[in-house]
Amino acid sequence: MTGTSGTEGHVMRQCWLDRVRHRRLSGPLSAMATRSGVSPNVVTLASLAVGLAAARRLAGEGAGCPFWPWSST
């Protein structure tokens, strides 16, 4: 069943953000995490925490999400 996914020969292009931010940050952060002995699970949980904090920030302080533990409502 070849040719069904439609991605054969597809080259992914990088946007400017990948080149400027992600590539420059990923190497040093990976090296730092490896040297300090941080497990991949801790890195995943830290990433989740940053993502949730960013979502809350985008939603605004008055969003009042009942599932957010530090919600003011």
FENURUR-V520874 format. One line per field, one symbol per residue. phi: phi as a letter, one per 30 degrees, with the letter a starting at -180 (. if undefined). A space follows every 10 residues. Layout:
phi=???
This chain:
phi=.ciddicdid cdccdddddd cddddddddd ddddddidde dddddddddd dddddddddj dddidddddc ddc
